[in-house]
Amino acid sequence: MLAPVMIPHHIGGQRIGSVQARSLPVYNPATGEESGRLPMATPEDVDAAVQAAKSAFPAWSQTPPLKRAR
């Protein structure tokens, strides 16, 4: 068994490592083995994600549904 991989947050199209020491296990549903760890988001992580979403919304909302689906 391989050591669990730390899974970064994705905020604004970037992989963001967290300074948070606490994390949750991610399990492979086929085997039940722990395959990764997901760091708990800090309030700063959440604020950054909300701001990135607000910034992206105007352009995204003008994107046709077919293009979004692709």
MMTF fields as JSON, N, C-alpha, C and O atoms, coordinates in Angstrom:
{
  "mmtfVersion": "1.0.0",
  "mmtfProducer": "UNKNOWN",
  "numBonds": 279,
  "numAtoms": 280,
  "numGroups": 70,
  "numChains": 1,
  "numModels": 1,
  "chainsPerModel": [1],
  "groupsPerChain": [70],
  "chainIdList": ["A"],
  "bondAtomList": [4, 2, 8, 6, 12, 10, 16, 14, 20, 18, 24, 22, 28, 26, 32, 30, 36, 34, 40, 38, 44, 42, 48, 46, 52, 50, 56, 54, 60, 58, 64, 62, 68, 66, 72, 70, 76, 74, 80, 78, 84, 82, 88, 86, 92, 90, 96, 94, 100, 98, 104, 102, 108, 106, 112, 110, 116, 114, 120, 118, 124, 122, 128, 126, 132, 130, 136, 134, 140, 138, 144, 142, 148, 146, 152, 150, 156, 154, 160, 158, 164, 162, 168, 166, 172, 170, 176, 174, 180, 178, 184, 182, 188, 186, 192, 190, 196, 194, 200, 198, 204, 202, 208, 206, 212, 210, 216, 214, 220, 218, 224, 222, 228, 226, 232, 230, 236, 234, 240, 238, 244, 242, 248, 246, 252, 250, 256, 254, 260, 258, 264, 262, 268, 266, 272, 270, 276, 274],
  "bondOrderList": [1, 1, 1, 1, 1, 1, 1, 1, 1, 1, 1, 1, 1, 1, 1, 1, 1, 1, 1, 1, 1, 1, 1, 1, 1, 1, 1, 1, 1, 1, 1, 1, 1, 1, 1, 1, 1, 1, 1, 1, 1, 1, 1, 1, 1, 1, 1, 1, 1, 1, 1, 1, 1, 1, 1, 1, 1, 1, 1, 1, 1, 1, 1, 1, 1, 1, 1, 1, 1],
  "groupList": [{"groupName": "MET", "atomNameList": ["N", "CA", "C", "O"], "elementList": ["N", "C", "C", "O"], "formalChargeList": [0, 0, 0, 0], "bondAtomList": [1, 0, 2, 1, 3, 2], "bondOrderList": [1, 1, 2], "singleLetterCode": "M", "chemCompType": "L-PEPTIDE LINKING"}, {"groupName": "LEU", "atomNameList": ["N", "CA", "C", "O"], "elementList": ["N", "C", "C", "O"], "formalChargeList": [0, 0, 0, 0], "bondAtomList": [1, 0, 2, 1, 3, 2], "bondOrderList": [1, 1, 2], "singleLetterCode": "L", "chemCompType": "L-PEPTIDE LINKING"}, {"groupName": "ALA", "atomNameList": ["N", "CA", "C", "O"], "elementList": ["N", "C", "C", "O"], "formalChargeList": [0, 0, 0, 0], "bondAtomList": [1, 0, 2, 1, 3, 2], "bondOrderList": [1, 1, 2], "singleLetterCode": "A", "chemCompType": "L-PEPTIDE LINKING"}, {"groupName": "PRO", "atomNameList": ["N", "CA", "C", "O"], "elementList": ["N", "C", "C", "O"], "formalChargeList": [0, 0, 0, 0], "bondAtomList": [1, 0, 2, 1, 3, 2], "bondOrderList": [1, 1, 2], "singleLetterCode": "P", "chemCompType": "L-PEPTIDE LINKING"}, {"groupName": "VAL", "atomNameList": ["N", "CA", "C", "O"], "elementList": ["N", "C", "C", "O"], "formalChargeList": [0, 0, 0, 0], "bondAtomList": [1, 0, 2, 1, 3, 2], "bondOrderList": [1, 1, 2], "singleLetterCode": "V", "chemCompType": "L-PEPTIDE LINKING"}, {"groupName": "ILE", "atomNameList": ["N", "CA", "C", "O"], "elementList": ["N", "C", "C", "O"], "formalChargeList": [0, 0, 0, 0], "bondAtomList": [1, 0, 2, 1, 3, 2], "bondOrderList": [1, 1, 2], "singleLetterCode": "I", "chemCompType": "L-PEPTIDE LINKING"}, {"groupName": "HIS", "atomNameList": ["N", "CA", "C", "O"], "elementList": ["N", "C", "C", "O"], "formalChargeList": [0, 0, 0, 0], "bondAtomList": [1, 0, 2, 1, 3, 2], "bondOrderList": [1, 1, 2], "singleLetterCode": "H", "chemCompType": "L-PEPTIDE LINKING"}, {"groupName": "GLY", "atomNameList": ["N", "CA", "C", "O"], "elementList": ["N", "C", "C", "O"], "formalChargeList": [0, 0, 0, 0], "bondAtomList": [1, 0, 2, 1, 3, 2], "bondOrderList": [1, 1, 2], "singleLetterCode": "G", "chemCompType": "PEPTIDE LINKING"}, {"groupName": "GLN", "atomNameList": ["N", "CA", "C", "O"], "elementList": ["N", "C", "C", "O"], "formalChargeList": [0, 0, 0, 0], "bondAtomList": [1, 0, 2, 1, 3, 2], "bondOrderList": [1, 1, 2], "singleLetterCode": "Q", "chemCompType": "L-PEPTIDE LINKING"}, {"groupName": "ARG", "atomNameList": ["N", "CA", "C", "O"], "elementList": ["N", "C", "C", "O"], "formalChargeList": [0, 0, 0, 0], "bondAtomList": [1, 0, 2, 1, 3, 2], "bondOrderList": [1, 1, 2], "singleLetterCode": "R", "chemCompType": "L-PEPTIDE LINKING"}, {"groupName": "SER", "atomNameList": ["N", "CA", "C", "O"], "elementList": ["N", "C", "C", "O"], "formalChargeList": [0, 0, 0, 0], "bondAtomList": [1, 0, 2, 1, 3, 2], "bondOrderList": [1, 1, 2], "singleLetterCode": "S", "chemCompType": "L-PEPTIDE LINKING"}, {"groupName": "TYR", "atomNameList": ["N", "CA", "C", "O"], "elementList": ["N", "C", "C", "O"], "formalChargeList": [0, 0, 0, 0], "bondAtomList": [1, 0, 2, 1, 3, 2], "bondOrderList": [1, 1, 2], "singleLetterCode": "Y", "chemCompType": "L-PEPTIDE LINKING"}, {"groupName": "ASN", "atomNameList": ["N", "CA", "C", "O"], "elementList": ["N", "C", "C", "O"], "formalChargeList": [0, 0, 0, 0], "bondAtomList": [1, 0, 2, 1, 3, 2], "bondOrderList": [1, 1, 2], "singleLetterCode": "N", "chemCompType": "L-PEPTIDE LINKING"}, {"groupName": "THR", "atomNameList": ["N", "CA", "C", "O"], "elementList": ["N", "C", "C", "O"], "formalChargeList": [0, 0, 0, 0], "bondAtomList": [1, 0, 2, 1, 3, 2], "bondOrderList": [1, 1, 2], "singleLetterCode": "T", "chemCompType": "L-PEPTIDE LINKING"}, {"groupName": "GLU", "atomNameList": ["N", "CA", "C", "O"], "elementList": ["N", "C", "C", "O"], "formalChargeList": [0, 0, 0, 0], "bondAtomList": [1, 0, 2, 1, 3, 2], "bondOrderList": [1, 1, 2], "singleLetterCode": "E", "chemCompType": "L-PEPTIDE LINKING"}, {"groupName": "ASP", "atomNameList": ["N", "CA", "C", "O"], "elementList": ["N", "C", "C", "O"], "formalChargeList": [0, 0, 0, 0], "bondAtomList": [1, 0, 2, 1, 3, 2], "bondOrderList": [1, 1, 2], "singleLetterCode": "D", "chemCompType": "L-PEPTIDE LINKING"}, {"groupName": "LYS", "atomNameList": ["N", "CA", "C", "O"], "elementList": ["N", "C", "C", "O"], "formalChargeList": [0, 0, 0, 0], "bondAtomList": [1, 0, 2, 1, 3, 2], "bondOrderList": [1, 1, 2], "singleLetterCode": "K", "chemCompType": "L-PEPTIDE LINKING"}, {"groupName": "PHE", "atomNameList": ["N", "CA", "C", "O"], "elementList": ["N", "C", "C", "O"], "formalChargeList": [0, 0, 0, 0], "bondAtomList": [1, 0, 2, 1, 3, 2], "bondOrderList": [1, 1, 2], "singleLetterCode": "F", "chemCompType": "L-PEPTIDE LINKING"}, {"groupName": "TRP", "atomNameList": ["N", "CA", "C", "O"], "elementList": ["N", "C", "C", "O"], "formalChargeList": [0, 0, 0, 0], "bondAtomList": [1, 0, 2, 1, 3, 2], "bondOrderList": [1, 1, 2], "singleLetterCode": "W", "chemCompType": "L-PEPTIDE LINKING"}],
  "groupTypeList": [0, 1, 2, 3, 4, 0, 5, 3, 6, 6, 5, 7, 7, 8, 9, 5, 7, 10, 4, 8, 2, 9, 10, 1, 3, 4, 11, 12, 3, 2, 13, 7, 14, 14, 10, 7, 9, 1, 3, 0, 2, 13, 3, 14, 15, 4, 15, 2, 2, 4, 8, 2, 2, 16, 10, 2, 17, 3, 2, 18, 10, 8, 13, 3, 3, 1, 16, 9, 2, 9],
  "groupIdList": [1, 2, 3, 4, 5, 6, 7, 8, 9, 10, 11, 12, 13, 14, 15, 16, 17, 18, 19, 20, 21, 22, 23, 24, 25, 26, 27, 28, 29, 30, 31, 32, 33, 34, 35, 36, 37, 38, 39, 40, 41, 42, 43, 44, 45, 46, 47, 48, 49, 50, 51, 52, 53, 54, 55, 56, 57, 58, 59, 60, 61, 62, 63, 64, 65, 66, 67, 68, 69, 70],
  "secStructList": [7, 7, 7, 7, 3, 3, 7, 7, 3, 3, 3, 6, 6, 3, 3, 3, 7, 7, 7, 7, 7, 7, 3, 3, 3, 3, 3, 7, 6, 6, 6, 7, 7, 3, 3, 3, 3, 3, 3, 7, 7, 7, 2, 2, 2, 2, 2, 2, 2, 2, 2, 2, 2, 2, 2, 2, 2, 2, 2, 2, 2, 6, 1, 7, 2, 2, 2, 2, 2, 7],
  "xCoordList": [0.838, 0.0, 0.882, 1.852, 0.529, 1.259, 0.781, -0.339, 1.653, 1.277, 0.214, 0.281, -0.766, -1.803, -1.212, -0.268, -1.775, -1.325, -2.121, -3.333, -1.448, -2.139, -2.761, -2.058, -4.06, -4.811, -4.944, -5.505, -4.431, -4.513, -5.903, -6.701, -6.178, -7.381, -7.142, -5.997, -8.195, -8.112, -8.922, -10.144, -8.212, -8.856, -8.389, -7.191, -9.329, -8.986, -8.112, -7.256, -8.316, -7.53, -6.128, -5.327, -5.834, -4.506, -4.611, -5.599, -3.598, -3.514, -2.94, -1.857, -3.671, -3.283, -3.066, -3.975, -1.863, -1.593, -2.167, -2.225, -2.582, -3.15, -2.138, -1.32, -2.199, -1.339, -1.985, -1.379, -3.225, -3.983, -3.352, -3.107, -3.097, -2.511, -3.568, -3.25, -4.819, -5.889, -6.316, -6.427, -6.555, -7.0, -7.953, -8.017, -8.684, -9.634, -9.156, -8.548, -9.419, -9.021, -9.95, -11.136, -9.393, -10.152, -9.952, -8.819, -11.046, -10.974, -11.259, -12.098, -10.567, -10.845, -12.101, -12.08, -13.194, -14.433, -14.36, -15.125, -13.46, -13.357, -12.646, -12.94, -11.691, -10.887, -11.092, -10.767, -11.631, -11.788, -10.494, -10.467, -9.417, -8.126, -8.063, -8.643, -7.357, -7.137, -6.171, -5.049, -6.615, -5.773, -5.258, -4.342, -5.829, -5.4, -5.842, -6.575, -5.378, -5.776, -6.164, -5.492, -7.252, -7.741, -7.656, -8.32, -6.829, -6.708, -8.009, -8.724, -8.299, -9.467, -9.206, -8.114, -10.196, -10.042, -10.055, -10.828, -9.189, -9.179, -10.171, -10.596, -10.541, -11.397, -10.764, -11.473, -9.449, -8.762, -8.893, -9.059, -8.819, -9.01, -10.41, -10.575, -11.411, -12.798, -12.978, -13.607, -12.44, -12.54, -11.899, -12.451, -10.743, -10.062, -10.908, -10.989, -11.535, -12.38, -13.605, -13.985, -14.221, -15.394, -15.004, -15.724, -13.888, -13.449, -13.12, -13.438, -12.484, -12.178, -13.464, -13.551, -14.462, -15.74, -16.452, -17.008, -16.433, -17.067, -16.391, -17.058, -15.062, -14.319, -14.588, -14.642, -14.754, -14.962, -16.396, -16.636, -17.355, -18.766, -19.178, -19.883, -18.78, -19.264, -18.934, -19.809, -17.721, -17.351, -18.044, -18.536, -18.085, -18.719, -20.196, -20.715, -20.879, -22.322, -22.643, -23.766, -21.681, -21.877, -21.459, -21.594, -20.958, -20.523, -21.742, -22.51, -21.914, -23.066, -23.015, -21.933, -24.187, -24.24, -23.465, -22.825, -23.52, -22.809, -21.308, -20.634, -20.784, -19.348, -18.993, -17.936, -19.847, -19.602, -19.54, -18.691, -20.432, -20.492, -19.237, -18.825, -18.635, -17.414, -16.242, -15.123],
  "yCoordList": [-1.185, 0.0, 1.248, 1.335, 2.219, 3.47, 4.414, 4.304, 5.334, 6.337, 7.253, 7.577, 7.678, 8.582, 9.885, 10.431, 10.368, 11.598, 12.771, 12.664, 13.881, 15.081, 15.754, 16.062, 15.982, 16.551, 18.056, 18.474, 18.875, 20.321, 20.862, 20.209, 22.053, 22.776, 23.339, 23.586, 23.543, 24.202, 25.485, 25.459, 26.614, 27.919, 28.806, 29.021, 29.314, 30.208, 29.544, 30.194, 28.256, 27.527, 27.149, 26.654, 27.373, 27.074, 26.002, 25.94, 25.171, 24.235, 24.987, 25.568, 24.965, 25.723, 24.755, 24.022, 24.76, 23.967, 24.684, 25.914, 23.938, 24.55, 24.513, 23.596, 25.508, 25.532, 24.742, 24.518, 24.325, 23.588, 22.215, 21.458, 21.908, 20.609, 19.505, 18.338, 19.863, 18.861, 18.475, 19.327, 17.187, 16.718, 15.542, 14.917, 15.263, 14.157, 13.088, 13.413, 11.831, 10.769, 10.711, 11.027, 10.303, 10.034, 8.552, 8.071, 7.833, 6.386, 5.972, 6.573, 4.955, 4.321, 3.478, 2.545, 3.785, 3.047, 1.579, 0.755, 1.248, -0.136, -1.027, -2.217, -0.427, -1.238, -0.885, -1.677, 0.305, 0.758, 1.286, 1.681, 1.291, 1.782, 3.305, 3.93, 3.878, 5.321, 5.638, 5.133, 6.485, 6.81, 8.24, 8.581, 9.078, 10.461, 11.122, 10.547, 12.343, 13.168, 14.527, 15.063, 15.073, 16.367, 17.328, 17.121, 18.396, 19.324, 20.074, 20.423, 20.313, 21.115, 22.552, 23.082, 23.17, 24.548, 25.509, 25.35, 26.496, 27.569, 28.65, 28.65, 29.557, 30.674, 31.454, 31.942, 31.568, 32.274, 31.504, 32.111, 30.165, 29.347, 29.567, 29.734, 29.568, 29.756, 31.149, 31.286, 32.177, 33.544, 33.64, 34.279, 33.012, 33.034, 32.337, 32.814, 31.224, 30.509, 31.338, 31.378, 31.995, 32.831, 34.006, 34.331, 34.635, 35.77, 35.332, 36.04, 34.17, 33.652, 33.364, 33.648, 32.805, 32.509, 33.803, 33.884, 34.796, 36.074, 36.719, 37.289, 36.623, 37.203, 36.465, 37.084, 35.152, 34.339, 34.386, 34.114, 34.722, 34.62, 35.45, 34.922, 36.722, 37.497, 36.83, 36.725, 36.393, 35.741, 34.393, 34.052, 33.624, 32.304, 32.419, 31.607, 33.412, 33.542, 33.902, 33.686, 34.441, 34.787, 33.644, 33.758, 32.557, 31.422, 30.555, 30.189, 30.229, 29.402, 28.026, 27.486, 27.464, 26.177, 25.049, 24.229, 25.008, 23.949, 24.042, 23.029, 25.279, 25.464, 25.112, 24.53, 25.449, 25.087, 23.571, 23.049, 22.873, 21.416, 20.76, 19.709, 21.36, 20.794, 21.03, 20.628],
  "zCoordList": [0.0, 0.0, 0.0, 0.753, -0.861, -0.931, 0.165, 0.663, 0.523, 1.528, 0.939, -0.247, 1.731, 1.222, 0.695, 1.267, -0.39, -1.037, -0.467, -0.275, -0.198, 0.261, -0.96, -1.922, -0.927, -2.048, -1.813, -0.8, -2.74, -2.524, -2.833, -3.506, -2.336, -2.723, -4.12, -4.498, -4.88, -6.192, -6.084, -5.944, -6.152, -5.997, -7.142, -7.322, -7.903, -9.009, -10.048, -10.649, -10.268, -11.264, -10.802, -11.594, -9.554, -9.005, -7.925, -7.194, -7.834, -6.716, -5.527, -5.604, -4.444, -3.253, -2.098, -1.709, -1.561, -0.37, 0.831, 0.858, 1.804, 3.0, 4.133, 4.221, 4.99, 6.174, 7.305, 8.352, 7.072, 8.08, 8.334, 7.395, 9.569, 9.926, 9.956, 9.724, 10.239, 10.289, 8.887, 8.006, 8.683, 7.378, 7.55, 8.608, 6.492, 6.483, 5.508, 4.488, 5.804, 4.883, 3.67, 3.765, 2.534, 1.317, 1.025, 0.98, 0.828, 0.656, -0.779, -1.451, -1.243, -2.522, -2.311, -1.509, -3.012, -2.759, -3.187, -2.688, -4.094, -4.556, -3.548, -3.436, -2.804, -1.895, -0.426, 0.459, -0.169, 1.199, 1.81, 2.975, 1.016, 1.52, 1.454, 0.566, 2.401, 2.386, 1.253, 1.224, 0.313, -0.832, -0.804, -1.553, 0.045, 0.11, 1.394, 2.199, 1.563, 2.714, 2.149, 1.269, 2.666, 2.235, 3.412, 4.428, 3.286, 4.414, 4.653, 3.714, 5.908, 6.274, 5.818, 6.022, 5.211, 4.744, 5.928, 6.873, 5.852, 6.848, 6.403, 5.248, 7.288, 6.851, 5.692, 4.812, 5.691, 4.596, 3.278, 2.219, 3.34, 2.14, 1.573, 0.365, 2.442, 2.014, 1.414, 0.365, 2.055, 1.527, 0.147, -0.749, -0.032, -1.33, -2.393, -3.525, -2.048, -2.998, -3.38, -4.55, -2.407, -2.684, -3.577, -4.521, -3.29, -4.11, -5.535, -6.49, -5.683, -7.021, -7.785, -8.98, -7.109, -7.757, -8.173, -9.268, -7.309, -7.646, -8.858, -9.721, -8.91, -10.031, -11.34, -12.402, -11.267, -12.467, -12.972, -14.148, -12.117, -12.479, -13.693, -14.552, -13.816, -14.97, -16.317, -17.177, -16.505, -17.775, -17.91, -18.986, -16.826, -16.868, -17.211, -17.976, -16.659, -16.882, -18.331, -18.787, -19.047, -20.465, -21.396, -22.614, -20.834, -21.633, -21.967, -21.078, -23.259, -23.645, -22.961, -22.731, -22.638, -21.927, -22.644, -21.986, -23.966, -24.685, -24.464, -24.277, -24.486, -24.248, -22.806, -22.562, -21.855, -20.451, -20.297, -19.574, -20.972, -20.868, -21.408, -20.918, -22.399, -22.988, -22.08, -22.399]
}
